[in-house]
Amino acid sequence: MRLFSAATFRLAFALVALAFAFVSSGCKKEGLDISLLYGGSRGVRTWALADITPGPFGNGPERCNADDFLIFARNATGQFDNGPLICQEGEIKTLDFNWTADPGAQRITLIYAVDGRREIWSITKLETSRLEISRTGLPSDVRVYNAR
């Protein structure tokens, strides 16, 4: 005695497979809209430092950091600018960098032109007017930037 016909079994299998595909696609982690970093069609966006929450080894922002800003361009270049207030004598005012993004992992890598040094930053928030980042792999401070 057969409980199910072959056609019924195929239909049930197709429905289970379809349900599995629907559920698993809903669980995907969405990537970031990296175009927000460089202002989309404008091609360049400047981010002014708004706040630093110190990590376990930091003592918080110094007054001289208050005018720092980052510039990201669509062509994967950018610049860190210390602003007019310099923290230490002889400090470099601007650092040019290239950047790459991994939206799925929610991080960006900055490669500094002066020495090839790489910094990987986790992006905790990326919105039209707000960027929050922290260094990956280090007990790090969280930096909050507002779009200019």
Residue pairs with C-beta under 8 A, 6 or more apart in sequence:
4 12
29 104
31 103
31 104
31 106
32 101
32 103
32 106
32 123
32 126
33 103
33 126
34 101
34 103
34 126
35 74
36 45
36 126
36 127
36 128
37 45
37 72
37 101
37 108
37 126
37 131
38 44
38 45
38 72
38 73
38 74
39 45
39 72
39 74
39 147
43 73
43 74
43 75
44 71
44 72
44 73
44 74
45 71
45 72
45 147
45 148
46 69
46 70
46 71
46 147
46 148
47 69
47 70
47 71
47 72
47 131
47 145
47 146
47 147
47 148
48 67
48 68
48 69
48 145
48 146
48 147
48 148
49 61
49 65
49 66
49 67
49 68
49 69
49 70
49 143
49 144
49 145
50 144
50 145
50 146
51 61
51 143
51 144
52 58
52 60
52 61
52 65
52 141
52 142
52 143
52 144
53 141
53 142
53 144
54 60
54 61
54 141
55 134
55 138
55 139
55 140
55 141
55 142
56 139
57 139
58 141
62 87
63 85
64 82
64 85
64 86
64 87
65 85
65 87
66 83
66 85
67 82
67 83
67 84
67 85
68 80
68 81
68 82
68 83
69 80
69 81
69 83
69 145
69 148
70 78
70 79
70 80
70 81
70 131
70 145
71 78
71 79
71 81
72 78
72 99
76 98
76 99
76 100
77 96
77 97
77 98
77 99
78 96
78 97
78 98
78 99
78 110
79 94
79 95
79 96
79 97
80 94
80 95
80 97
80 110
81 93
81 94
82 91
82 92
82 93
82 94
86 93
92 114
95 112
95 113
95 114
96 112
96 113
96 114
97 110
97 111
97 112
97 113
98 110
98 111
98 113
99 108
99 109
99 110
99 111
100 108
100 109
100 111
101 107
101 108
101 109
102 108
102 109
106 122
106 123
106 124
107 120
107 121
107 122
107 123
107 136
108 120
108 121
108 123
108 133
109 118
109 119
109 120
109 121
110 118
110 119
110 121
111 117
111 118
112 118
112 119
119 135
120 135
120 136
120 137
121 133
121 134
121 135
121 136
122 133
122 134
122 135
122 136
123 131
123 132
123 133
124 132
124 133
124 134
124 142
125 131
125 132
126 132
128 147
129 146
129 147
130 144
130 145
130 146
130 147
131 144
131 145
131 146
131 147
132 142
132 143
132 144
132 145
133 142
133 143
133 145
134 140
134 141
134 142
134 143
135 141
